[in-house]
């Protein structure tokens, strides 16, 4: 499912970004070609002006001047004296060039009849773009000027094919650059959407693992309850009561698990409501120690609290939720502790943070387990996990501390054991 979504997002991102890239490139190319075309025609017109200026300075129209100008400017020049081709046209120009010049002159005479008569002082001329019968395009100019008693008509042709090849090369470069750009966009979008989907996929995996683990944990007490109730039907007296007590114990265990799952669900949905109020954290730690004193004696362990002598500022927190988080740490320390061991709570204040430490000298946590201890249903020492532990305690504690805007961290106690640090603003 996610691979298909990944492909679709990749194509969508590439298509949208690629379309913008191509549209912008085409727009730029269009404006660039339009400007280049105008400049090319203006350059031709400027050359024609220079040619006419030079022509007017000539006392007579010599072959040497015509040939030199034609070669230097890459022009096709043809001149007519009183509408009769001069000898240069017949000798120097090829049949194709002569035919082309005649064709351009006929076109110009129809298009610009006002140029038919020249002036004795200056040449009259007109520049235009001309397409021959062979579908070849030229920049062209027709000029009329009087020389002596006759009228000299000139046809100036400059082929646009080199310029068109230049434009074609530019278009091919743009196509290549756009293709490379779209390819890079495809690779980037594939990488980017993969990174974008990674947390979603990971969350989905965790959700599936959570559902599977929750289903497994729920199945066990339900099966025990059903079995106990079935056995109670056939039992009598004390045995019936025994089976009912088993069912009751498992139902309480099931209720605890359900409450834990509901708390985690509210946290995931952002609905873990906290009833914050100014709280004396030293009193909270003392109350937590007193609450677990009986359980500590049962495990033949000691539980103490180390508090600063100076008065501490009040902490804005949900005392019930924070007591619950501390209870998780104390319960785990007692559960995994050893006979004669200890659990120690301590409190300190540094600038704008409160530091709560829960320390024990029990079996500790293996290094390979530390990255996962706050994951739901994770139990490192499975051989020592009893029925009352579902692997949700530390994940619940973390959710509570996170909701307060704090942090919870774990490290080893020197000499063996575990230290949990809670930082609260």
Secondary structure as GFF3:
##gff-version 3
##sequence-region A 1 425
A	DSSP	alpha_helix	2	57	.	.	.	ID=ss1
A	DSSP	alpha_helix	63	73	.	.	.	ID=ss2
A	DSSP	beta_strand	76	81	.	.	.	ID=ss3
A	DSSP	beta_strand	84	85	.	.	.	ID=ss4
A	DSSP	alpha_helix	87	92	.	.	.	ID=ss5
A	DSSP	alpha_helix	95	111	.	.	.	ID=ss6
A	DSSP	three_ten_helix	113	115	.	.	.	ID=ss7
A	DSSP	beta_strand	124	131	.	.	.	ID=ss8
A	DSSP	beta_strand	137	147	.	.	.	ID=ss9
A	DSSP	beta_strand	150	159	.	.	.	ID=ss10
A	DSSP	alpha_helix	161	234	.	.	.	ID=ss11
A	DSSP	alpha_helix	238	268	.	.	.	ID=ss12
A	DSSP	beta_strand	277	279	.	.	.	ID=ss13
A	DSSP	alpha_helix	281	298	.	.	.	ID=ss14
A	DSSP	beta_strand	302	306	.	.	.	ID=ss15
A	DSSP	beta_strand	315	317	.	.	.	ID=ss16
A	DSSP	alpha_helix	319	335	.	.	.	ID=ss17
A	DSSP	beta_strand	342	350	.	.	.	ID=ss18
A	DSSP	beta_strand	353	360	.	.	.	ID=ss19
A	DSSP	alpha_helix	367	370	.	.	.	ID=ss20
A	DSSP	three_ten_helix	382	384	.	.	.	ID=ss21
A	DSSP	alpha_helix	393	403	.	.	.	ID=ss22
A	DSSP	beta_strand	407	412	.	.	.	ID=ss23
A	DSSP	beta_strand	418	424	.	.	.	ID=ss24
###
